[in-house]
Amino acid sequence: MSTRLPRTIVLGLFCFLATLPSAILATTPTAVVNDDALTQRFLSELSRLVDSQHAHTNSTLNAEQAAVQLVAAEGKTVHLDRSPTLCSLANKQSLYDAVTPAIVVIGSIYKCDKCNDWHLGTMASGWILSSTGLVVTNHHVLNEAASHHFGVMTALGNVYPVISIQAANKAGDAAVLRIDTRDDQLPSICLGDHPECGDAVTVISHPAGRFYSLSKGVVSRFHCGTLKTEYHSTASPIWLSVTADYTLGSSGGPVFNTDGQVIGMVSRTYSTQSSKHNRRYDTLGNQMVFKDCVSLNTLLALIDQTY
């Protein structure tokens, strides 16, 4: 693993919990999420943005353009403001309340060949890296059919078009997008120190369309493999495994330490199963699910840390 880095590396505005529309989050001691309202708002607002694009408006990125830009952005980094106001937990404020405004839904819409209506594509997770419109998610989230248009929605229900891909790491399953913020100042999340095995973690994501779901666990291990090519072999990116639950739709969700700082990002799962040839265990099904996340090493490699 890389050398331990200073804790104050990044990013954005103080993460505050604003007054939210009752259709999205009710103003109760525990936020109540309306999944149907959020889904419908994303579809209707992104559809409106795509349909109303004009010459003076940034074009909404589609999947065909994304495929080209992902290749061009491979190995590139993004530059962040040197002296942002770092995100932190206020007195008596829960981690959930502090960071939720900076966690976003990333999804797509498309038109089929049978009608003129916009349809909802896949929906995943992401988080705001910079108040100026940099958003982080998984590389694989952008792999859609060419006709899909991408957008981002905040917990407030504000929908913004994705307009470009700024940096990417295919092997590490990470990408940094730029959205058109329309001059809105967005809350953002700061990065933490490298975690250790056994450290407590929290994941907030959108598993199976259950928006802003929180799960807890610990760091299970760090691991890497070997990338083999025709001419040589190199070490693959370092991966972070956690025990916190997540599933489809959680891709791109931030993994937090106890201070509300990002120390990883949801990527994939791997289920172990009993051998089909072992009759003693043919009815046991999945034995264990490993939950692999993009490591802080990979995330930091996307950021230009020279000033």
C-alpha positions as CSV (number, residue, x, y, z in Angstrom):
1,M,0.0,0.0,0.0
2,S,1.1,3.6,-0.5
3,T,2.6,5.8,2.1
4,R,0.1,7.3,4.6
5,L,-1.1,10.7,3.4
6,P,-2.2,13.8,5.4
7,R,-5.8,13.8,6.3
8,T,-6.7,17.2,4.9
9,I,-6.3,16.4,1.2
10,V,-9.6,17.7,-0.2
11,L,-12.6,19.0,-0.9
12,G,-15.8,21.1,-0.8
13,L,-18.3,22.9,1.2
14,F,-19.4,22.1,4.7
15,C,-21.9,19.2,4.4
16,F,-25.1,20.5,5.8
17,L,-28.7,19.2,6.0
18,A,-30.9,21.6,4.3
19,T,-34.7,21.8,4.6
20,L,-35.9,19.2,2.1
21,P,-39.1,19.1,0.0
22,S,-41.7,16.9,1.8
23,A,-42.0,14.7,-1.3
24,I,-38.3,13.8,-1.0
25,L,-37.3,13.8,2.7
26,A,-39.8,14.6,5.4
27,T,-38.8,17.0,8.2
28,T,-38.9,14.5,11.0
29,P,-36.1,13.5,13.4
30,T,-35.4,10.6,11.1
31,A,-35.5,11.4,7.4
32,V,-38.2,9.6,5.5
33,V,-37.3,8.8,1.9
34,N,-39.9,8.6,-0.8
35,D,-38.4,6.3,-3.4
36,D,-41.3,6.7,-5.9
37,A,-41.1,10.5,-5.7
38,L,-37.3,10.5,-6.3
39,T,-37.5,8.1,-9.2
40,Q,-40.3,10.0,-10.9
41,R,-38.5,13.3,-10.3
42,F,-35.2,12.0,-11.8
43,L,-37.0,10.7,-14.9
44,S,-39.2,13.9,-15.5
45,E,-36.4,16.4,-14.8
46,L,-33.7,14.7,-16.8
47,S,-36.1,14.2,-19.7
48,R,-36.9,17.9,-19.6
49,L,-33.2,18.9,-19.6
50,V,-32.5,16.7,-22.6
51,D,-35.5,17.9,-24.5
52,S,-34.8,21.5,-23.8
53,Q,-31.1,21.6,-24.8
54,H,-30.2,24.8,-26.7
55,A,-27.0,26.1,-28.2
56,H,-26.1,27.9,-25.0
57,T,-26.7,24.9,-22.8
58,N,-24.2,22.2,-22.1
59,S,-25.2,19.0,-23.9
60,T,-26.1,16.0,-21.8
61,L,-23.6,13.2,-22.1
62,N,-24.9,10.1,-23.8
63,A,-23.4,6.6,-23.5
64,E,-21.8,6.7,-26.9
65,Q,-19.9,9.8,-26.0
66,A,-19.1,8.4,-22.6
67,A,-17.4,5.4,-24.1
68,V,-15.1,7.6,-26.1
69,Q,-14.4,10.0,-23.2
70,L,-13.7,7.1,-20.8
71,V,-10.8,6.1,-23.0
72,A,-9.5,9.7,-23.4
73,A,-9.8,10.3,-19.6
74,E,-7.9,7.1,-18.6
75,G,-4.9,8.0,-16.4
76,K,-5.9,11.7,-16.2
77,T,-6.4,13.6,-12.9
78,V,-8.6,16.4,-11.7
79,H,-7.5,19.6,-10.0
80,L,-9.2,20.7,-6.8
81,D,-9.3,24.0,-5.0
82,R,-6.3,24.3,-2.7
83,S,-8.2,25.7,0.3
84,P,-11.8,24.4,0.4
85,T,-14.0,24.4,3.5
86,L,-13.7,20.8,4.6
87,C,-16.7,18.8,5.4
88,S,-17.1,17.8,9.1
89,L,-19.7,16.5,11.6
90,A,-21.4,19.3,13.6
91,N,-22.3,18.8,17.3
92,K,-25.2,16.4,17.7
93,Q,-25.4,15.8,14.0
94,S,-25.5,12.3,12.7
95,L,-23.1,11.1,10.0
96,Y,-26.1,10.3,7.8
97,D,-27.5,13.9,8.1
98,A,-24.1,15.5,7.5
99,V,-23.2,13.7,4.3
100,T,-26.5,12.8,2.6
101,P,-26.7,16.2,0.8
102,A,-23.4,15.3,-1.0
103,I,-24.5,11.8,-2.0
104,V,-26.2,11.6,-5.4
105,V,-28.2,9.3,-7.6
106,I,-26.5,8.7,-11.0
107,G,-28.7,7.2,-13.7
108,S,-29.7,7.3,-17.3
109,I,-32.8,7.7,-19.5
110,Y,-33.4,6.5,-23.0
111,K,-36.1,6.3,-25.8
112,C,-37.1,2.9,-27.2
113,D,-38.2,2.3,-30.8
114,K,-41.8,1.8,-29.9
115,C,-42.8,5.2,-28.5
116,N,-41.7,8.8,-28.0
117,D,-41.5,8.6,-24.2
118,W,-38.4,8.7,-22.1
119,H,-37.7,5.5,-20.1
120,L,-35.7,5.0,-17.0
121,G,-32.4,3.2,-17.4
122,T,-30.2,2.0,-14.7
123,M,-29.7,3.9,-11.4
124,A,-26.5,3.9,-9.3
125,S,-24.8,5.9,-6.7
126,G,-22.1,8.6,-6.5
127,W,-20.8,11.5,-4.5
128,I,-19.8,15.1,-5.0
129,L,-16.1,15.7,-4.9
130,S,-16.2,19.4,-5.6
131,S,-18.8,22.2,-5.2
132,T,-18.0,23.2,-8.8
133,G,-19.5,20.0,-10.2
134,L,-17.1,17.1,-9.9
135,V,-18.8,13.8,-9.1
136,V,-17.2,10.4,-8.5
137,T,-18.7,7.0,-9.4
138,N,-17.7,3.7,-10.8
139,H,-16.3,3.3,-14.3
140,H,-18.8,0.5,-15.1
141,V,-21.8,2.7,-14.2
142,L,-21.2,4.5,-17.5
143,N,-21.4,1.3,-19.7
144,E,-24.9,1.6,-21.2
145,A,-26.4,1.4,-24.7
146,A,-25.5,4.3,-26.9
147,S,-28.9,6.1,-26.7
148,H,-28.8,6.5,-22.9
149,H,-28.3,10.0,-21.5
150,F,-26.8,10.5,-18.0
151,G,-27.8,12.7,-15.2
152,V,-27.3,13.2,-11.5
153,M,-29.8,13.9,-8.7
154,T,-29.2,15.2,-5.2
155,A,-31.1,14.4,-2.0
156,L,-32.8,17.7,-2.5
157,G,-34.3,16.4,-5.7
158,N,-32.2,18.7,-7.9
159,V,-31.3,17.1,-11.2
160,Y,-28.2,18.0,-13.2
161,P,-26.9,16.8,-16.6
162,V,-23.6,14.9,-16.8
163,I,-21.6,16.8,-19.5
164,S,-18.2,15.2,-19.5
165,I,-15.8,12.7,-18.0
166,Q,-12.7,14.3,-16.5
167,A,-10.6,11.3,-15.2
168,A,-10.9,7.5,-15.3
169,N,-9.3,4.3,-14.0
170,K,-10.8,1.3,-15.7
171,A,-8.8,-1.3,-13.8
172,G,-9.7,0.4,-10.5
173,D,-13.4,0.9,-11.5
174,A,-13.5,4.7,-10.9
175,A,-14.3,7.8,-12.8
176,V,-14.8,11.5,-12.2
177,L,-17.6,13.2,-14.0
178,R,-18.4,16.9,-14.5
179,I,-22.0,18.0,-14.2
180,D,-23.6,21.3,-15.2
181,T,-24.4,22.8,-11.8
182,R,-26.1,25.9,-13.3
183,D,-24.0,28.0,-10.9
184,D,-25.4,26.2,-7.9
185,Q,-22.9,25.7,-5.0
186,L,-23.1,22.1,-4.1
187,P,-22.1,20.4,-0.8
188,S,-19.1,18.0,-1.2
189,I,-17.4,15.3,0.8
190,C,-13.8,15.2,2.0
191,L,-11.4,12.2,1.9
192,G,-10.0,10.7,5.0
193,D,-6.8,8.8,6.0
194,H,-6.0,5.3,4.8
195,P,-8.1,2.9,7.0
196,E,-6.8,-0.2,8.8
197,C,-8.4,-3.7,8.9
198,G,-11.1,-3.7,11.6
199,D,-11.9,0.0,11.3
200,A,-15.6,0.8,11.4
201,V,-17.2,1.9,8.1
202,T,-20.5,3.2,6.9
203,V,-21.9,2.8,3.4
204,I,-24.7,5.1,2.1
205,S,-26.0,4.2,-1.3
206,H,-29.1,3.3,-3.3
207,P,-29.4,-0.5,-3.3
208,A,-32.2,-1.8,-5.6
209,G,-33.8,1.6,-5.8
210,R,-34.0,2.0,-2.0
211,F,-32.5,5.5,-2.0
212,Y,-30.1,6.7,0.8
213,S,-29.8,3.4,2.6
214,L,-27.2,3.1,5.4
215,S,-25.4,0.0,6.3
216,K,-22.4,-0.5,8.7
217,G,-19.5,-2.9,8.9
218,V,-15.8,-3.0,9.2
219,V,-12.8,-3.1,6.9
220,S,-12.3,-6.8,6.1
221,R,-9.0,-6.7,4.2
222,F,-7.0,-5.1,1.4
223,H,-6.0,-7.1,-1.6
224,C,-4.8,-7.0,-5.2
225,G,-4.2,-9.4,-8.1
226,T,-2.0,-9.4,-11.2
227,L,-2.8,-7.8,-14.5
228,K,-1.3,-9.9,-17.3
229,T,-0.7,-8.7,-20.8
230,E,1.0,-10.3,-23.8
231,Y,4.4,-8.7,-22.8
232,H,4.4,-8.3,-19.0
233,S,2.5,-8.6,-15.7
234,T,1.8,-5.8,-13.3
235,A,0.1,-5.5,-10.0
236,S,-3.6,-4.6,-10.2
237,P,-5.1,-1.7,-8.2
238,I,-5.5,-2.2,-4.4
239,W,-9.0,-3.1,-3.4
240,L,-10.8,-2.6,-0.1
241,S,-13.1,-5.2,1.2
242,V,-15.8,-4.4,3.8
243,T,-18.5,-6.2,5.6
244,A,-21.2,-3.5,5.2
245,D,-24.1,-4.6,3.0
246,Y,-24.8,-3.4,-0.4
247,T,-26.2,-4.7,-3.7
248,L,-27.1,-3.6,-7.3
249,G,-27.7,0.2,-7.3
250,S,-25.1,0.7,-4.7
251,S,-22.3,1.0,-7.2
252,G,-20.4,4.3,-6.7
253,G,-21.7,4.7,-3.1
254,P,-19.1,6.3,-0.7
255,V,-17.6,4.3,2.1
256,F,-17.2,6.5,5.2
257,N,-15.0,6.4,8.3
258,T,-16.4,7.4,11.6
259,D,-15.6,11.1,10.9
260,G,-17.8,11.2,7.8
261,Q,-14.8,11.1,5.4
262,V,-14.6,9.0,2.3
263,I,-12.1,6.1,2.5
264,G,-13.5,4.0,-0.4
265,M,-16.3,3.5,-2.8
266,V,-18.6,0.5,-3.5
267,S,-17.7,-1.4,-6.6
268,R,-18.7,-5.1,-6.8
269,T,-19.5,-8.3,-4.9
270,Y,-18.3,-11.9,-5.2
271,S,-20.3,-14.8,-3.9
272,T,-18.7,-18.1,-3.0
273,Q,-20.8,-21.2,-3.7
274,S,-20.4,-24.9,-2.9
275,S,-19.0,-27.1,-5.6
276,K,-21.6,-28.5,-8.0
277,H,-19.7,-31.8,-7.9
278,N,-19.9,-32.1,-4.1
279,R,-23.2,-33.8,-3.3
280,R,-22.9,-33.2,0.4
281,Y,-23.2,-29.4,-0.1
282,D,-25.3,-29.1,-3.2
283,T,-28.2,-27.4,-1.4
284,L,-26.2,-24.8,0.7
285,G,-26.3,-22.0,-2.0
286,N,-24.1,-19.0,-1.4
287,Q,-21.6,-19.5,1.5
288,M,-20.2,-16.0,1.8
289,V,-20.4,-12.7,-0.1
290,F,-17.2,-10.6,-0.5
291,K,-17.8,-6.9,-0.9
292,D,-15.0,-5.2,-2.8
293,C,-14.7,-1.5,-2.9
294,V,-12.5,1.0,-4.8
295,S,-9.7,1.8,-2.4
296,L,-8.5,5.3,-1.2
297,N,-5.3,4.6,-3.2
298,T,-7.3,4.5,-6.4
299,L,-9.4,7.6,-5.5
300,L,-6.3,9.7,-4.7
301,A,-4.7,8.7,-7.9
302,L,-7.5,10.5,-9.7
303,I,-6.7,13.8,-8.0
304,D,-3.9,16.2,-8.9
305,Q,-2.3,16.8,-5.5
306,T,0.2,19.4,-6.8
307,Y,-0.5,23.0,-6.2
